[in-house]
């Protein structure tokens, strides 16, 4: 239909009512005119409401909305930088803080694990903050908590004060960690979603490298650990100021029934010139309305608590199980314990305190390098292929780390240990992106805040368990038993789980992912087995180019094209 015909349909009231997301997706795939009619109608309403209003001080916009996308992702993903920074700063402080505050081994373990413990509390406030204040204000509150926690860390004079500081810092980490990936996933276009959410993990790795570098800078300064731990104040302040200029998530606004406000934000960050943008907004609106209807109807049987759908609705149950198993695989293969105790581990293989601090940059730098391929290739290769390909890589790294403890030559021990650590960190850097991408995209809109509360809480609870028990587990299992037997064993089990149960969400809108999770688990397993068998045949026939390069379908130019499937 022409623009004039669309406007005439709106005036006559002949725009049809679309009853569900499946119908809306079909309309989008067929390039239906209904999306244009909705956009035209909202443009008129917006013009009538805003009139000659002046823009507020924080209402920045660009002629090209893509610039806004990069700015939004950049500031929001600084949360990852802060999270990584605070994880690695404690590694450098570990060499000096226990002696200054007269801490024993058990007390220092709690200081190290205080941040992930606080982050579990941050996950508990994530849902109410996200539901009632929105994604943007949740991130702003997390910046305030970061700042308070860092200031208290730098000024700590006793065991109780440093624990309180670490827990407050953790509250910010937990709140921000579960909000930023959702905020990014809900605002960027589907073709970039995996890459942009992966940028969050890149910033975590960058923050960890920066933390090791900061520790190395201050290691020879009197009171070094105070400067090390207090340095994150600079970054939390920058992020706080930047987020004041960012808009609220349009999907959150739509979830709250504020359609016109959602459209106002959508125009700023995505624009309405492209067919892709108009149709995605149309599908988003219909999907949100359908979810709200289901919530209202469901209250008659389940009461007023929407989160009970995780137990009673198969689609929601599949999402929460899948997301949290991916987080389990990311945490219980040892990454945070290794990052928190990096300097201590370097000391164990023969480095002195100063050398251990500098050598920690090797592990942090390897993790950073590993995240770079995910940023550029996640949406090309797909989540499923990426997970199955990366996990064996960091298992090999764990094998080498385990072997290194049994070598008698000092040079051989250092060589094998560092080789294993680098391989482990590089492959895990790429894999770790999935632990943020997947939970951010698999939950339905009306349950996303609740789902991310469970995923975020589980992530940091897992981190606390692994970090707090690291020293005692290493003593009980031996370093080889812990790295190769426990962490490596979980990696092997996880690899088989992913082959059987992991769906592919590459190149799909959040609403199309919703439809994917509505299919029975048995059907998904059949598809995955068929896909895995085909890939195995290709590998055995040395058709490696097909498996690793040409077998990945290009991304759709528009949502009007039906989703393609890759084999993995």
DACORCOR-V78949 format. One record per run of one state. SS is the DSSP state (~ for helix, > for strand, _ for the rest). FROM is the first residue (numbers start at 1). LEN is the number of residues. If there is no record, write none. Layout:
BEGIN
SS & FROM & LEN
SS & FROM & LEN
END
This chain:
BEGIN
_ & 1 & 2
~ & 3 & 10
_ & 13 & 8
~ & 21 & 9
_ & 30 & 4
~ & 34 & 17
_ & 51 & 14
~ & 65 & 12
_ & 77 & 1
~ & 78 & 16
_ & 94 & 3
~ & 97 & 4
_ & 101 & 4
~ & 105 & 28
_ & 133 & 2
~ & 135 & 20
_ & 155 & 4
~ & 159 & 29
_ & 188 & 2
~ & 190 & 29
_ & 219 & 5
~ & 224 & 7
_ & 231 & 2
~ & 233 & 11
_ & 244 & 6
~ & 250 & 6
_ & 256 & 3
~ & 259 & 11
_ & 270 & 5
~ & 275 & 28
_ & 303 & 3
~ & 306 & 7
_ & 313 & 1
~ & 314 & 18
_ & 332 & 3
~ & 335 & 6
_ & 341 & 1
~ & 342 & 7
_ & 349 & 4
~ & 353 & 29
_ & 382 & 1
~ & 383 & 22
_ & 405 & 5
~ & 410 & 23
_ & 433 & 1
~ & 434 & 9
_ & 443 & 2
~ & 445 & 24
_ & 469 & 1
~ & 470 & 32
_ & 502 & 8
~ & 510 & 7
_ & 517 & 4
~ & 521 & 20
_ & 541 & 3
~ & 544 & 7
_ & 551 & 18
END
